[in-house]
Amino acid sequence: VTRYQIRIKQWYQRRVRVGKGDARWIVEEREDAKNVNNWHWSEVDASTPSKKFFKDKFMELAVTGSEGSVRVSEVTKCEGEASVNNRKGKVIYFFEWDIELKWCGKTATSNDNITGKILIENVSEENTEDEVDISTRQNKNGTEHTKLHQMVKAQLVPKCREIVGDYIKYLQVEHGKQVILPTKKGEGINSQPVKPKAAAPVNTIKKKMAETVISSNKPTENADYKRTDINLSDSFKCCVDDLFQCFINPDKMKAYFNGAAEVDPRESGKFSKLGGMITGTYLEIQPNESIHLHWRFNDWPADMYSSVTLRFKDTGSSTELSLTQVGVPQYSVDQIKSGWYKYYFNAIKRSFGYGSG
């Protein structure tokens, strides 16, 4: 402890009675006289250990299946920065990363070493792991290359998202405690670190769906629900069967819904997504052509359903998806449109790389 720190502590003790008055200025019994009550801004640079975290975690990724095996062989780029800050006893995180991985593998029928890339962009405190952009590439064309590329999209990409989610927890556990000095009782002022207001917590899709999809201007029970239709379309860089499976395969649906999906993909089978927020029935399934659904939100009147028809068209280089939803309450049209793109179409592209070239 320096002589200057001792003088500062003595100055405060003469002016503030210990245990009395405004808690922000209570002088605690800290011999080092540092940042009393964690009131002042402090910061830890977490950039270097973050790079090590990403390298260690990504280099562990490997999957094996009937088509072959594939693994991450190198972290070719990890650019960005991270810091953990304390202000008024709260922990705030700032980070932004762009990461590039090299993957390699072999198919069950070939000994050729097949390679490609995984690009992970917009890793920041403003995005959850489900909102991070992940795209994939294969370095050469060919049947064997495409087989492994599909494995990367279906199996490695979800694991990459898990690592991004683990990174946020890593910052809290490993670096959050560095900026919160213990009090005289040996405890931190705030044992629950918080992130900036703009950043969404990990795994909050259900809450966000409620805020995004369900209108705050919902009519009263006695209101006249005027209904209308919605028409949407989008293009996906995959074959028609891969996209079709995203709407009937339970494992794929759980992947892009982050586990919040229960489905019985057969005619007359029921489905429930986002903890029961969206429910309905499969009315008709025409493989690789169309799906017809009975579809509703849980806050709609009990007897109100909409009719959803999904149509799939193979264009050779991609698959076109068109959606028609009939009988939607007018008050929630904009929110439903946004929900289809954000939590279905864009989530599918992010999870399986179907938005990449």
N, C-alpha and C positions, 0 to 999 in steps of 0.2 A: 504494500500500500504506500503510495507516495505521500509526501507531506502535503501536497495540494489537495489530494482526496480527503485526507484527515481534516483539513481546514474547511472544506466544503461540507463534510458531514457535521462538523461542530456548528457551522453556520445554520444549517437546517434544524439541528437539535435545539438551538436557542430560540427558534421562531415557530417550531411546530411541536406540539405536545404529542408524545408517542401514544398512539391508540386513540387520538381525539381528532375531531374536525374532518375535513374533506379527505376521503380515503386515498385520493390520488397523491396527496402530499404527506401521508403518514410515513415517518422515518422508521423503517424496521431495523432490527438488530443485525445488520449485515456488516461484518468487519471490513469487507473490501469497499464498501460505500458505492457499489456499482448499480446504476439503473434501479433505484429504489422502486419497488412495486411494479417493475417492468413497464414503467410509464413512457419512457423515451424510446424513440425509434432505434432499432438495432437490426443488423443484417448479416446473413451468412451466404457466401458464394458457394452454391452447390453444383456448379457447372462441371468441374472435373470429376467428382464422384458420380454425377449423373451419367456421364459418358461411360464410366466403368460399369455402372449398373446396366445400361442398355447393352453394352458389348457382352457382358457375362450372361445376361438373360437370353438375348437373341441367338447367341452361339450354341445354346442348349437345345434349340428347336429342331426336331426331327420327327417325321411320321413315316409309317410303313403301312402299305395296303396291298390289295390283290393286284393292283396295276404296277406296283414297284415301291421304291422308297425315295424320299427327298428330305434334304436338310438345309439349314442355313450354314453356308461355309465361310462367310466373311461379312463383317459390317464395313461396307465400303465408304459410307459417309455418315457422320453424326455431327451435325452443325447446329449450334444454338447456344442457349445459356439458361441458367436457372438460379434463382435466389430465394431465400426464405427470410422473411422479415417479421419483426415484432413491433407492434404499436399499440399502446394502451392495454397490454396483456393479451393481445390477439395475434395469432400467427397468420401471415398472409403469404401466399405463394405466387411467384411470377416465373413462368418458364415458357420457352418456345423452342421447338426442335423440328428439324427435317432429317429424316433417316433413310438411308438406302442400304438394302441387304442384297447379297448375292446368294442364290439358292442353286443347289446342284443335286443330281440324283440319277438313278438308273431304273429302267422299267424291268418287269419280270421277264421280258422276251428279248432284251438287248443289253449289251455291256457298254454301250456308248455313254459317255459322261455328258449328261444334258444339263444345261445351265439357264439361268434367267435372273430377273431382279424383282425385288419387292420395294416399292416406294411408299414411305410413311410420312405424310405431310400434315402440317397444322396441328402438331402436338403442343397444346398450350393450355393454360388454366381456364381459357374460355370454352373449351370443348371437353365433353366426356369422351371415353374411349370409343363409344359408338358413333361419335361425330367426327372422328379423325379420318382423314382421307387416306385410304390404302389402295394402291393399284399394283398390278403385277405385269411382268413381261416375260416372254420366252425369247431366247436369243436366236433361235432358228425355227423354221417351219418344219412340219412333218408330223406324222401320226404319233410317234413315240414322244416327241417334244410336247405335243398337245395333251397327251395323257397325263404327263407329270405336271404340266401347267394347271390342269384342272384340279389335281391333288393340292397344289399350292393354294389355289383359290378357296377350295372347300375346307382344307384342314389347317394349313399354316397361317392363313390370314386371320381366322378367329383367335388363334394362339397369340398372334402379334397384338391384337386388341386387348387380350388379357394382360399382357406385359405392360401396355400403356396404363391400364387401370391399376396394376400393381405399383407402377412408378409413383403415382399420386400418393398411395399409402406409404411408400418408401420415404418420400419427402417428409411426410408427417412424423413418422416414427424415428427416422435417423437424423433429421436436421431440424425439425420443429423444436425439439427439446434444447437445441443449442442456443436459440435466441430467447428462451424463457428462463431467466435465472431463478433458482429456488428461493423461496421466502424463508423466514426464520424457522418455519415448520418443515422445511425441506420440500415444499410443494410449489408447483408453478401457479401463477395467477390464473391462467386459463388452461385447463387440462384438455379442452376440446378445441384444437386449432380450427380456424375458419379460413376460407378462401375468399377472394374478392367477390363482391356481390354479383358481378357479371358472370362469374363462373358457376356452372351447374355441378352439383355433387355427382359422384360416380353412381351409376345404376339408378337413375331417377326418371327413366323413360315413362313409367306409368304416371308420375306426377306431371311431367311435362306434357304428356298426351292430354291429360285433363285440362291443363291450362291452354293448350294450343287448339284442341279440337272442339271442346265444349264451350259454347259462347257464354260470355258473362251477361249477355242481354237476352237470356232465355225467357220466353213468354211465361206468363203465369198459367196455372192449371186451367183457368177458364178461357184462355186466349184461343183464338182461331188459328190453328197451325196450317199455314199455307205451305204447300209442298211444290217442289220443282225437281228438275233433273240435272245431273252432272255428266259431262263428257270429258274424259282425259285421255292422253296418250303419251307414250314414252318409248325410247329405243334402248335395247340392251345388247352389248357385245358378247353374245353367247348363242348357242344353238337353241332351238325352240324347246327341246326337251328339258334342258337345264333350267330355263326360266319357268316352264310349267311346273317343274318339281318344287320350285320355291313357294308355290301356292297350295301344294298338296302333301309335300314331304314333311312330317313332323320335326325331324332333326334340323332340316334347313330352316324351317319357320322359327324354331327356338333359337337358332343361331342369330338371325337378324332381328328377332324380337327380344334378344338377350334373355331367353328362357321363359319369357312371359307369354306362352302360347300353349293351349291344349286343343288338339284337333283330332277329329275322326274323319279322315279324307275319303269318304264314300258317299254315294247318294243317300240322302236322309241323315247323314252323319252330322253331329253337332260340332261347333267350334267356339272357343272362348279365348280371347286375347287380352293382354294387359290387365290381368287380374280380374277378368269379367267385365271390363269396360266396354269391350266389343264382343257381341255374341251373335250367333245365327246358325244357319243350317246349309249344308251343301245340297242344292236341289238337283243339279245336273252336272256331270263331268264328262266332257268329250276330250279324250287324251290328245294333248298337244294342239288342241283347237280352241276350246272354250270351257269356262267354268261359270255356273249360274248359282248365286248365293241369295239366301234370305238374311238380311244384315241389319243390325240395330246398335245404337248406343244404350247403355244402361240407364241414362237419365231421360230417355224418351218415354212418352206414355206407354203403358204396358201393351197396348194393342197396335203400336206403331212400328212398322218395319219398312225398310227400303229393299229394293231389288237390285242386285249388282250382277253385271255380266262382264266377264273378262274374256277378251278375244286375243289369240296369239297368231302371229303371221311371220313365217320364216322368209326373210328377204335374201338369204344366201350369206351375206356378211354380218347380219345381225338379226335380232328378233324384235318385231314391232308389237307393242302391247296397247290395246285400246280398252278403255273402261267406260261403261255406262251405268250410272246409278240413278234409279227412278224412285221418286217418292221421298225426297230429302226435305226436311223442314227448312224453309228459307232462312231462318235465323242462324243456321249453322253451315250454310253452303261454303262460305270462304274458309272456315276452319276445317271442314271435311276435305276440301281440295288440298289444303296445305298438309293435312295429315296423310293423305294417300302418297304424296310425293316424299315427305320427310321420313315417314315411318314405314313405308312399304318400298316404293321405287328406289329412292336414294339409299335406303338401308340395305337393300339387296345388292346394289352396285358396290357399296362400301364393303360389305361382308364377303362377297365372292369375286370382286374385281370385274363385274360385268359392265362397268362404265369405262374401262380402259380400252385402248386401241389394240 
